[in-house]
Amino acid sequence: MRQVLLLTVLLAGQPLHAQMSCKPARADTGYVALTGLTVWDGTGSPATRGTTILLKGDRIEAVFPDGEQAIPQRTRVRPMRGLYAIPGLIDAHVHLATDPSGEDTRARTERRLCRALLGGVTAVRDMAGDVRSLASLQRDALVGDIASPDVYYSALWAGPEFFADPRTAAASAGGIPGSFPWMRAIDPLTDLRRAVAEARGSGATAIKLYASLSGPLVAAITNEAHGQGLPVWAHAAMRGGASAWEVVTAGVDVVSHATLIARESQLDSLLAEMRVRGTLFEPTLFVYRGDDREKLAGEMARRVHKAGVPIVAGTDSIGSGDLGPWSAPNIHAEMALLVKVGGLTPAEALAAASLNGAKALRRDQEFGTITAGRLANLVILGADPLADIANTKSVRWVVKRGAFYRRP
C-alpha cells in the first residue's frame, strides 16, 4: 500500500512531504491553549516569557501569564515551552496573477502561496494582476479550501501610455488592456466617481497608481477613492508623471520602492511631510539585491526610517513556486535587509512585516498583533527573533485563522 501511495505522489510530480504539507487545515471549534511561550505581541510592549495564548475558533481569546487565569474545561492544551510567538507575517508586495495563463498558473501560484504560509506569511497584498484569478484565490484562501495566506488585491490604474506594456495584456486576457475596472487607463476625462465604484465592485482592497499620471490627476483620484472608502497605493514617483512630492501631498496612503524617492530634490522636506501625514513607506529592498541600485535603496530606507516614517515590509517577489523541497519565503530576506541596511532593530523589522502591513491593508483592527479579539494569526519559532532577525526562519508552526500548519 505504501509503495502504491509513493508511486501516486511521484507521478503527480511533487515530493511526498510537499503534497501532504499543503493540505488545507481547519481551526478547532473549541478552545486551544498554547502554553509556555515567549510572546512578542507586536503592540510595542516587550516580549513576555511564560505566556499562554488562548484561542477559540479563528480568534485569540486571551493572552496571559501561564497559570494566571483558569483554562476552560475541555481546552486542548499544546505545550510550547522554549518556543517564541510572533504575529503572522504579511508580505505587503506580491504579484500572484500577472499572467494566469503562463507564469502564474493556478497550480504554481498555489505552491507559492502554500510555501509562503508554511514560512509564516498569513496575509499578502497583491499589487496588480488579473482580478478574475485573484478573487478566486482570495475566496479559497479565506474559506480554507487551499493552504494559503489571505489575499488582498488592488486595481491598477495608470495613464493610457502604460497599457502598451505586455504585462497588462496578460492580466487583461479576453479584452482590451486598460478597459477593465482592475486594469484601468485613466486620463483627465475619466469619470473618477464611476471608475472608483467599479474598482470597489471588483473586490479590490485599494487602487494602485503606477505610471503616466500627473500630480493633479493623482490628487483627484486619491480624493475620490478616499471618499468611497478605498485606500490608494502608489509607486513613490510616477514614471512619466507625478513626482514623489506630488504623490505624497496628494494623500496616497502607501508608497513603494526605495530608489524612487531619491529623485526628490528636497528629500528631508518630503520625509517630514510623510511623517506628519502618516504615509507608509514600503522600500522593497529585496528586489534591489545584487544590482547597482542596492546601495542607494539601502541608503534611502535608512533615511526614511531615521525620519520616523513607518516602514512596511514587502518583497515584490513572494517566493518560488517551483517543484522541489520547501524553502523560506522572501519576506524573511526582506526583514533581514531592513535590519542590515535599513537600520531597523529586529523588533522594528517584525513590526514592518506584521502590524504595519496590517495598517497598509487597513486591517490592523483584525490582525497584525497578538491581542484578544484579533484573528488567530501566529508564527511559532524555535529561536528568538529579537536576538537575531535571521531566527524568523526557525518556523515550527504557523497558525492562520486558528488552523495549525507545521513547517516541513
Buried (B, 14 or more C-beta within 10 A) or exposed (E): EEEEEEEEBEEEEBBBEBBEBBEBBEBBEEBBBBBBBBBBBBEEEEBBEBBBBBBBBBBBBBBBEBEEEEBEEEBEEBEBEEBBBBBBBBBBBBBBBBBBEEEBBBEBBBBBBBBBBBBBBBBBBBBBBBBBBBBBBBEBBEEBEBBBBBBBBBBBBBBBBBBEBEBBBBBBBEEEBBEBBBBBBBEEEBEBEEBBBBBBEBBBBBBBBBBBBBBEBBBBBBBBBBEEEBBBBBBBBBBEBBBBBBBBBBBBBBBBBBBBBBEBEEBEEBBBBBBEBEBBBBBBBBBBBEEEBBEEBBBBBBBBBEBEBBBBBBBBBBBBBEEEEBEBBBBBBBBBBBBBBBBBEBBBBBBBBBBBBBBBBBBBEBBBBBBEEBBBBBBBBBBBBBEEBBBBBBBBBBBBBBBBBEBB
